[in-house]
């Protein structure tokens, strides 16, 4: 295993750990959770490792704050045009939209 792969594996683990810490401190200390997200994004850029998709939903593209539902973001389901979920960042007001696919079966 080349040295590059070891660095990337370690970066993936640390990114996952930083997002876990951000989730833990989101309601108590939102500034600290934002800092953890910024550290994870910086580590991702430096090592050229992608942020996992399940964590990417929790990052605002505009202000890079941690979007914790209920305290830092508002989540709504809209039926206009095609059904989609709208996540609004309560820090900067940026909106993210995720289309709900009608073709996929419901998860069990």
N, C-alpha and C positions, 0 to 999 in steps of 0.2 A: 504494500500500500504506500503510494508516494506521500511525501510530506504535506502536499497540498490537500489531499483528501482527509488527512488527520485534522488539519486546521479547520476544514469545512464541517467535519462531523462535530468537532468541539464547538464551533460557532452555532450549529443547529441546536445543540443541547443548551447552550447559554441563552440563545434567543427564546427557546421554549421556557426556560427557567425565569427569564426576565418578564415574559408575558404572564407567567403564573404569579409572580410577585405583584405585577400591576393589577391583576384580578383581585388578589388578596387585600391590597391597600386602596382599592378604588373608592370605596365608600368612606373610609376613615381619613385618608390623606390623598386627595385627588392630584395634588401637585407632584407627589412622590410617584404615583402611578404614571403620570405623564412623563416624568423623567426616565422611568424604566422603559417606557415605549421608545423614547428618543434614543436611549442607549442601544436598544435592540435594533432600531433602524440604522443607526450608525455602524453597528457591528455587521449588519446585513450588507450594507454598501461596501464596507472595507474588505470583507471576505467574499463578496459576490455570491451570497447565499440568499435565496428567496425566503421571504416571510411565508410561513405556511398559510394556506387559504383559510383555515379555521381561525387564525389569529388576525388575518388581514381585515376581517369584517369589523374588528374592534378599533381600527385606527382611522382617524379623520385624515383625509387626503389634504385638506387645506391647512389645518393648524397642528397636525400630528398629535392630537390629544387622544387619550384612551377613552373610547366610547363605551362606557358602562351603562347598560340600559337602566333607565329610571332616574339616575342621578346626573349623568353626563350626556345622555342621548335620549331621544324620544323615538319610539318605534311604532309605526302605524302601517296597517294593511289597507291598500287602496284598490278599488275595483275599476277605476277609470281606465279606458282603453283596454289594456291587458292587466290582469291581476299582478300587483307588485308590492313589495315591502319598501317603505320609505323610512330611512334612519336619519334623523336630524341631529346634528351636533349642537348641543346647547351652549358651547363655548363661542363658536364663530358663526353658527347658523347654516353651515354647509349641509347639503342633503345628498344622501347616497340612495340609489334605487336598485333593488334586486328583483328581477322579473321572476315570478312564480310560474314554472313550466306546468302546463296542464297535462302534458303527455306522460310525465313521470308518475309512477304509482306511489301512493302514500307509504311512508316508511313505517315499519312495524316496531 
